[in-house]
Amino acid sequence: MLTWVSSTFELRLSQVKVVCQCIIFLTYVCGCVSVWLCVFITFENFILVQSPFSAKRMCSKVTKMLFIVSLVFLGLNLPIHIIRLWLLIVISHPLP
């Protein structure tokens, strides 16, 4: 989509340092969050199968929202400290 927007409106967004860093950052965040959401759903299904009578107490809406909010919070904060994406140097090559 970024390529289409850049070529349609002649913005050359891929050559802007902040845009490149945001794309890399969001790629890591979305990858991390999607994997952990799959783990949470698998764990919830395991609880539902293993102990169906206590699952309603353990898998309430509040608990689910707490897990999702904490997952998104960790997903947004961990890549900043681990990868240091904002210190990357983007090398731009002029187009012919």
C-alpha positions in Angstrom: 0.0 0.0 0.0 2.9 2.3 0.8 4.3 1.8 -2.7 0.9 2.5 -4.3 0.4 5.7 -2.3 4.0 6.9 -3.0 3.7 6.3 -6.7 0.2 7.6 -7.1 0.8 10.9 -5.3 4.6 11.1 -6.0 5.4 11.3 -2.3 8.4 9.0 -2.2 7.6 7.9 1.3 10.0 5.0 1.3 12.9 7.5 1.2 11.7 9.3 4.4 13.7 8.1 7.4 10.8 8.2 9.9 8.5 6.4 7.6 11.0 3.5 7.1 11.6 3.3 10.8 7.8 3.2 11.5 7.3 0.4 9.0 10.0 -1.7 10.5 8.7 -1.0 14.0 5.2 -1.9 13.1 6.3 -5.1 11.4 8.0 -6.3 14.6 5.1 -5.2 16.8 2.4 -6.9 14.7 4.5 -10.0 14.4 5.0 -10.2 18.2 1.3 -9.4 19.0 -0.1 -11.9 16.5 2.0 -14.8 17.8 1.1 -14.2 21.4 -2.6 -13.8 20.5 -2.4 -17.3 19.0 -0.7 -18.6 22.2 -3.5 -17.0 24.4 -6.3 -18.4 22.2 -4.7 -21.9 22.4 -4.3 -21.6 26.2 -7.9 -20.5 26.5 -9.1 -23.5 24.4 -7.0 -25.8 26.5 -8.7 -24.5 29.7 -12.1 -24.8 28.1 -11.4 -28.5 27.3 -9.5 -29.4 30.4 -11.8 -27.9 33.0 -15.1 -26.6 31.4 -16.8 -25.8 34.7 -14.1 -23.5 36.0 -13.4 -22.0 32.6 -16.1 -19.4 32.9 -14.4 -18.0 36.1 -10.9 -18.1 34.6 -11.7 -16.9 31.1 -13.9 -13.9 31.9 -14.1 -10.8 29.6 -12.1 -8.8 32.2 -9.3 -11.3 32.1 -9.3 -11.4 28.3 -9.1 -7.6 28.1 -6.4 -7.5 30.7 -4.3 -10.0 28.7 -4.9 -8.2 25.4 -4.0 -4.7 26.8 -0.9 -6.0 28.5 0.1 -7.8 25.3 -0.3 -4.7 23.2 1.6 -2.6 25.8 4.5 -5.1 25.9 4.4 -5.4 22.1 4.7 -1.7 21.7 7.5 -1.3 24.3 9.8 -4.3 23.9 11.0 -3.6 20.4 12.0 -0.1 21.3 14.4 -1.3 24.0 15.6 -4.6 22.5 16.1 -3.6 18.8 16.7 0.1 19.1 15.0 0.8 15.8 15.2 4.5 16.2 19.0 4.3 16.0 19.0 2.6 12.6 20.6 4.5 9.8 18.5 4.5 6.6 20.7 4.7 3.5 18.8 6.2 0.6 19.8 5.7 -3.0 18.8 8.3 -5.5 16.5 7.0 -8.2 17.8 7.1 -11.8 
